[in-house]
């Protein structure tokens, strides 16, 4: 693991250098994330906050946090640019395994833990469902349940990362691949809530695509239940999340967002929002709900057949 001190202005400018040959595609991906990220920043008042982002990749989303004055600490196992060109001050980049980076990052340090598709976590969730589906009970199969009771929702690395959040800070997780359809698996959010609470984090809000409920945005608050509830109530005057997962290919789906959990409103829970026994995505007998993926639709369909047949 290597700790690098970089200039964020140079770091982000390198992605749109025409000499790289891929500048146009990188710029398109960054622009695609703009509305989603600015909506997130506005709702949770993230401008100027300290941010720890795991699995940041090409930092399409983190760019917008930088643009609103956030102090970034990024981690990825790959180097997205030639870091020799952007040595400087203003941003920390941990190149290597996140668990090793945690040895250098003090607990209770960051205002925001941001994770958008952390691959070990997504692959784990995908594998758990693939293992569980063939051994479901007939009732579970008939109701398209894909998440086993008693299974922890998050990878141990993500759980350990929760310790890095300050009291009063937030965890924001965006899930792409291997997602769990929360209309058919409302108990999955119960499991998130329980795992969060064991780390001193309260489940604050969850949003989902109405027509692809395996794509979720999960927000947690670091602190006790009373402070989390007060913070939740303070959000009532802020604009709701209208879109997330900015690079999702189907804009009609990604712009049709439903809130599935709100700490301050007990009527906003998966069972109430989607209806017990009457999911928001009714299917014909030979159809199946979608499994989340950020891949092209052809591969998306193959994933769906693999997990739910």
N, C-alpha and C positions, 0 to 999 in steps of 0.2 A: 504494500500500500504506500502511495506517495502523496504527500500533502503539498499542493501547489498554490502559490499566491499569484493571482492573475488580475489583469485589468479587465473588468467586465465590458467596458466600451469596446476595447479591442477584440475581446473574446467573441462578442456578438457580431461585430462587424466582419469578422473572418467568414462567417457563414454566407455572406452575400457578396463575397469577392468574386467577380466574373471569372477570374483565372482558375477558380476551383472547378468550373465546368458544370456544377450542379446548383448554381446560385438561384436560378429561377424556381426550381422545385423546392428548395429550402425556404425561399421567400413566400411561396404559395402556402406551404404548411404553416409557417409562422402567421401569415395573414388569416388563415382559416381558424386559428385558435384565438384570434383577437376578441371577438364578441363574447365567447365563452369565458375567457380569462378576465376581461374587464367586468363582466357581470359578477363573477366570483369575488373579485377584488372590491367591488362596490358593496355587495351585500355584507361581507364580513369585515369591511374597513381594513383591508390588508396593506394599503399603501404605506410605505415606509417601515414595514415590519422586518424583523429578521426571519429568514427562511432557510430551512434545511430540506433539500430535495434529494430523494434517493432514486437512482435509476434515471437520471435526468436526460440521458441520451443527447440528442441535438438541441435540447432546451428550447423547443418551439414555444412551450407554455411559460417557462421560466423567464423568457425574454420580456414578457409583459409585466411580470413582477418587478424585474429590473427597471422597466420603463416608468413604473410608478414609485420608484425610490426605495425598493426593498434591498436589504443587505443579504446577499445570496451566499449560501454554502451548498455546493453541489457535490454529488457523488455518482460515479458510474464506473463500471468495470472496464469500459472502453474510453479512449480519448477521442472526442469528436472533432478536434482541430489540432493543428500543430501548436502545442502550448508554448513552444520556444518563442513564438511570435507575439505572445500576449502576456509575457511575464510582467508583473506590476503589482499594484495594490487595489483593494476594493472588493475582491471576491476570492473565496477559498474553494478549491476543487480537490476532492479526495479521489485519487485514481486507484481503484482496487475494490476489494470486497467491502461491503458496507459494515459488516460485523467488525472488521479491523479498524475501519474509520471511527467506529463508536468508542474505541479505546482512547482516542485522542479528543473526542468531543465531550465536554462535560455535560452532566445531566442538568435539566432545568435551564437550558441556555437559549432555546429558540422560540420565537413567537408562533411560528407556523411550521409544522411538519407536512410537507407536500409530497404526495406519492401518486404518480400517474402511470399505471401499468408497470409495477415492479415484477419483472419476469419470474423470479423464483416463487413469488406468492401466487401469480396467475397460473403458473404451471402446476403448482401444488393443488390449487382449487380445482383445476381441470382434472387432475389425476384422481382426486377424491371422488368426484362425481362419476368418472368413468368406472371406477372400482365399485361404486355403490349401486349404480343403475342395474346391472345384471342380477343383483341379489335383493332387489326391493320386494316388499310384499305386494300381492295383487292390488290391494287398496292404494298403496303408494304409487304403483305403476299407473293405475287408473287416474290418479290425480296429478301425475307428472311431477311427483316429488323427486328431487335429484340430490338433496343435501341430507346426509345422515344426522340423526340426533346425536348430541354429545361431541360432535367434531368441532375443534376450534376453527374459526373462520380465517384467522390470519397466521401467516408464516412467523416463525419465532423472531426473525430479523425485524419485521415490522413491529411486533410486540415490544422488542427491546428499544426500538426507536422512540416509542411513546415516552420513555423516560427523559428524552432530550427536550421535551416541551416545557416551557415555563408554566407556572400556575397562571391561569387566565388565557393561555395560548390555545391554539387550535390544531387539530389534525384534519387534513383534507385529503381524502383518498378517492381517486377516480379509477374505476375498474373497466377494463376492456375485455381481455381474453379470459375464458374459463369462468365467466360470471354465473351467478345463481339467480334464476328467475324468482324475484321476491313475491310475485303474486301467487305462485304455486308453492313457495317455500317461505311463508311469513316467519317461521321459526328461525330462519337464518339471521334476521335482524335481531331477534332475541339473543342469539349466540354472539353477535357483534357487541351488543350492549353489555353482555356479561363479561366478555373478554376485555372490553374497554374498561369497565369498572374495576377489574382486578389490577389495572395499571393506573388507577386514579383518573380515568377519563370518562366523561359522560357522553353518551350518544346524543347528539344535538339535532341533526337533521339528516334526512336521506331523500335524494331525488332519483327518479328513474325515468327512462324513456317509456312512455305509455305503451308503445307497441313493441318494445324490446326490453323487458323489465330485468334482464340480466345485466344491462348497462346501468350502473349506479354511481352516484356521487355521495360519498359518506363523509359527514362532518362530525367531529367530536370536540369536546371542550375539556381542557385539563383543569380539574378542580373538583370541589365537592358538589353535591347535587343542588344545594341552594344557590350557589353562585352560578352554576350552569343554567338553572331555571331563570335567574335574573337576566343573564346574558341572552338567553333565548327570547325572552319577552322584549328585550331591547331591539331585537331584529325586526319587530313587527312593522316599523315604519320604513324598512329598507326594501328595495326592489327584490322580488323573488327571483330565483334562478330560472331563466327562460331557456337556456341551452347549456350543454356541456359536451365534452368529447368533441372538440372543434373539428377534428379531421375525420369524423364519421362520414361515410360516403352518402348516406341518404339524408338529405337536409330536412325532408318532411318529418322523418322519425326523430332526428336530433333536436328539432324545434318544438316537438310535442312532449313536454316534460311534465311529470306529475310528482308532487311531493308525497312521499310514502311514510315519512316519520317526521314529527315535530315534537320536541320535548315539551313545549308549552301548550300543546293542544292534543289531548288524549284521543280525539276523534280522528287524528291523522296518524293512523297505524295501518300496516298492510292489510290486516283483516277487515278494517273498516273501509279503507280506500278502494280496495279491489273486490271486497265482498266475500264472505265465507262461502265456499262452495260455488262461487260464481266469479272466476277470475276476470280481470279486465281484458284478457286476450282470449276469448272463447275460441275453441278449436273444434274442427270436425273430428270424428273418430279416427281418421287416418292421418291427421296432422299432428305436429308436435310444436311446443314452444321453441323459440330460438335460443341458442347458446351464444353468449357474447364473444365477439371476436373483432379485432381491428383489421382483419385480413380482407382481401377482395371477396366479393360475394360468392364466387365459385368455391373457394376454399371454405368460406363461411358455411355453405350448404353441406359440404363434406363433414365439417365438424359437427353440425347438427345431427346428421345421420349417425355419426360415430357414437355420440353420447346418449341419444334419446331413442334409438331403435332397440 
